[in-house]
Amino acid sequence: GTNIFARVIPEGVAYPAVVYQLYSSVDGIGSGFSYYLTTSMYVVRAADRVGSIAGLDAIMFRIRQLLHGQANIILAGGAMLACQRERNLQEPDRPVAGVETRTLAALYRVVTQEVYP
């Protein structure tokens, strides 16, 4: 949908919303020095106004269906080799873009490979 954002949820958007953020990244050289591997950890959060958590559970379940276990997807300049959900994250309810929200989050490991000529 249209309510998916990188790093922060902008002010004034309709909820619920999803935000993803790079948590950490490790680079490494692959075989023959022409393949560059990156293992990144991303936090993916579903946020909604304070209230029922049932809608957030459904959103996080759908995100897991779409991301977990994806592999060998060709991208411009390389490939995503793997995407693995590592674990749920426990986070307190907090204001996001000035709105009191409830948040569910998970940590995903993504392995990508860039091909250099």
VENGICOR-V86332 format. One record per residue. N is the residue number from 1. PSI is psi in whole degrees, 0 to 359 (none if undefined). NEAR is the number of other C-alpha atoms within 12 Angstrom. Layout:
n={N & N}
psi={PSI & PSI}
near={NEAR & NEAR}
This chain:
n={1 & 2 & 3 & 4 & 5 & 6 & 7 & 8 & 9 & 10 & 11 & 12 & 13 & 14 & 15 & 16 & 17 & 18 & 19 & 20 & 21 & 22 & 23 & 24 & 25 & 26 & 27 & 28 & 29 & 30 & 31 & 32 & 33 & 34 & 35 & 36 & 37 & 38 & 39 & 40 & 41 & 42 & 43 & 44 & 45 & 46 & 47 & 48 & 49 & 50 & 51 & 52 & 53 & 54 & 55 & 56 & 57 & 58 & 59 & 60 & 61 & 62 & 63 & 64 & 65 & 66 & 67 & 68 & 69 & 70 & 71 & 72 & 73 & 74 & 75 & 76 & 77 & 78 & 79 & 80 & 81 & 82 & 83 & 84 & 85 & 86 & 87 & 88 & 89 & 90 & 91 & 92 & 93 & 94 & 95 & 96 & 97 & 98 & 99 & 100 & 101 & 102 & 103 & 104 & 105 & 106 & 107 & 108 & 109 & 110 & 111 & 112 & 113 & 114 & 115 & 116 & 117}
psi={188 & 351 & 46 & 125 & 154 & 129 & 305 & 154 & 121 & 156 & 146 & 3 & 157 & 146 & 154 & 163 & 157 & 138 & 138 & 151 & 135 & 127 & 314 & 163 & 141 & 128 & 154 & 152 & 135 & 197 & 140 & 8 & 10 & 356 & 126 & 117 & 139 & 128 & 117 & 148 & 128 & 139 & 128 & 125 & 141 & 130 & 142 & 164 & 150 & 133 & 216 & 143 & 352 & 318 & 322 & 322 & 316 & 320 & 313 & 326 & 317 & 320 & 317 & 319 & 320 & 326 & 315 & 125 & 0 & 143 & 156 & 51 & 122 & 130 & 166 & 118 & 7 & 213 & 152 & 115 & 328 & 150 & 121 & 127 & 124 & 310 & 163 & 154 & 137 & 118 & 144 & 154 & 142 & 161 & 137 & 122 & 39 & 5 & 130 & 119 & 161 & 138 & 137 & 143 & 155 & 156 & 128 & 137 & 126 & 126 & 122 & 159 & 123 & 141 & 123 & 140 & none}
near={12 & 13 & 23 & 24 & 22 & 19 & 19 & 24 & 29 & 19 & 15 & 13 & 21 & 18 & 30 & 35 & 37 & 35 & 32 & 26 & 25 & 21 & 19 & 17 & 19 & 18 & 18 & 19 & 18 & 18 & 13 & 12 & 14 & 16 & 20 & 25 & 27 & 26 & 27 & 28 & 27 & 30 & 36 & 39 & 41 & 41 & 43 & 36 & 26 & 22 & 16 & 16 & 20 & 18 & 22 & 28 & 23 & 18 & 30 & 34 & 22 & 16 & 31 & 26 & 15 & 16 & 25 & 23 & 21 & 23 & 20 & 16 & 19 & 16 & 14 & 12 & 16 & 21 & 24 & 28 & 24 & 25 & 29 & 28 & 29 & 21 & 19 & 22 & 19 & 14 & 19 & 15 & 21 & 17 & 19 & 29 & 20 & 14 & 23 & 17 & 27 & 30 & 38 & 38 & 34 & 34 & 31 & 34 & 32 & 34 & 32 & 33 & 32 & 26 & 22 & 17 & 10}
